[in-house]
Amino acid sequence: MTGTEILLILGMAAVTFGVRYLTLAALSRTTLPEPIFRALRYVPPAVLTAIIVPNVLLVEGELAVQASNAPLVASIVAALVAWRSRNLLLTITLGMLALWGWKAMTGN
């Protein structure tokens, strides 16, 4: 790793920390209205959805809604397990098994 890369990483860390720290410091001195707290509860699921959905539905930049799309099949299995069991460990385990099993069956 070169000195330029280290400086770049340190600079990105400083900017990320600074933006978050300033926001949290400013908000710690005020009381936010209840509607904002209710709205903030939806941020983690929205961010997680924004990260996961493109990885599940896109294969090499193309929409792939077909049975050969192993991540899509595994996601459906995981969603059903999560919905029925409400058990995170079981959901992750069965989702991964579904992914690996489907890849093995389809040869992907």
C-alpha positions as CSV (number, residue, x, y, z in Angstrom):
1,M,0.0,0.0,0.0
2,T,1.5,3.3,-1.0
3,G,1.5,6.5,1.0
4,T,-1.1,8.1,-1.3
5,E,-3.5,5.2,-0.7
6,I,-3.1,5.5,3.1
7,L,-3.7,9.3,2.9
8,L,-6.8,8.6,0.8
9,I,-8.2,6.1,3.3
10,L,-7.4,8.5,6.2
11,G,-9.1,11.4,4.4
12,M,-12.2,9.3,3.6
13,A,-12.4,8.2,7.3
14,A,-12.0,11.8,8.5
15,V,-14.7,13.1,6.2
16,T,-17.1,10.2,7.2
17,F,-16.4,10.7,10.9
18,G,-16.7,14.5,10.7
19,V,-20.1,14.5,8.9
20,R,-21.5,12.0,11.3
21,Y,-20.0,13.6,14.4
22,L,-21.2,17.1,13.6
23,T,-24.7,15.8,12.9
24,L,-24.9,13.8,16.1
25,A,-23.4,16.6,18.2
26,A,-26.0,19.1,16.8
27,L,-28.9,16.7,17.3
28,S,-27.8,15.8,20.9
29,R,-28.7,19.3,22.0
30,T,-32.2,19.3,20.7
31,T,-35.3,17.2,21.1
32,L,-36.7,15.8,17.9
33,P,-40.4,15.6,17.3
34,E,-42.0,12.2,17.6
35,P,-42.9,11.9,13.8
36,I,-39.1,12.1,13.0
37,F,-38.4,9.3,15.4
38,R,-41.1,7.2,13.8
39,A,-39.7,8.0,10.4
40,L,-36.2,7.1,11.4
41,R,-37.3,3.5,12.3
42,Y,-37.7,2.9,8.6
43,V,-34.1,3.9,7.7
44,P,-32.4,0.5,8.4
45,P,-34.9,-1.6,6.4
46,A,-34.8,0.9,3.5
47,V,-31.0,0.9,3.4
48,L,-30.9,-2.9,3.6
49,T,-33.4,-3.2,0.8
50,A,-31.4,-0.8,-1.4
51,I,-28.3,-2.9,-0.9
52,I,-29.9,-6.3,-1.3
53,V,-32.5,-5.9,-4.1
54,P,-30.0,-5.0,-6.9
55,N,-27.7,-7.9,-5.9
56,V,-30.7,-10.3,-6.1
57,L,-32.4,-9.1,-9.2
58,L,-29.5,-8.1,-11.4
59,V,-27.1,-10.5,-13.0
60,E,-24.3,-8.9,-14.9
61,G,-26.3,-5.6,-15.0
62,E,-29.4,-7.3,-16.5
63,L,-32.7,-7.9,-14.8
64,A,-32.8,-11.7,-14.1
65,V,-36.2,-12.8,-12.7
66,Q,-36.0,-16.5,-13.6
67,A,-35.5,-19.8,-11.9
68,S,-31.8,-19.9,-12.8
69,N,-31.1,-16.9,-10.6
70,A,-29.9,-18.6,-7.5
71,P,-29.8,-15.5,-5.3
72,L,-33.4,-14.7,-6.2
73,V,-34.5,-18.2,-5.3
74,A,-32.5,-18.2,-2.0
75,S,-34.0,-14.8,-1.1
76,I,-37.5,-16.0,-1.6
77,V,-36.7,-19.0,0.6
78,A,-35.1,-16.8,3.3
79,A,-38.1,-14.4,3.2
80,L,-40.5,-17.2,3.7
81,V,-38.5,-18.7,6.5
82,A,-38.2,-15.3,8.2
83,W,-41.9,-14.6,7.8
84,R,-42.9,-18.0,9.3
85,S,-40.3,-18.5,12.0
86,R,-39.1,-15.0,13.0
87,N,-35.7,-16.7,13.7
88,L,-32.7,-14.8,12.3
89,L,-30.2,-17.7,12.6
90,L,-32.7,-20.2,10.9
91,T,-33.3,-17.6,8.2
92,I,-29.6,-17.1,7.4
93,T,-28.9,-20.8,7.6
94,L,-31.7,-22.0,5.3
95,G,-31.2,-19.1,3.0
96,M,-27.5,-20.0,2.5
97,L,-28.4,-23.7,2.1
98,A,-31.0,-22.8,-0.5
99,L,-28.4,-20.6,-2.3
100,W,-25.7,-23.3,-2.4
101,G,-28.2,-26.1,-3.1
102,W,-29.8,-24.2,-6.0
103,K,-26.4,-23.3,-7.5
104,A,-25.4,-27.0,-7.2
105,M,-28.6,-28.1,-8.9
106,T,-28.5,-25.6,-11.7
107,G,-24.7,-25.6,-12.2
108,N,-24.2,-21.9,-11.7
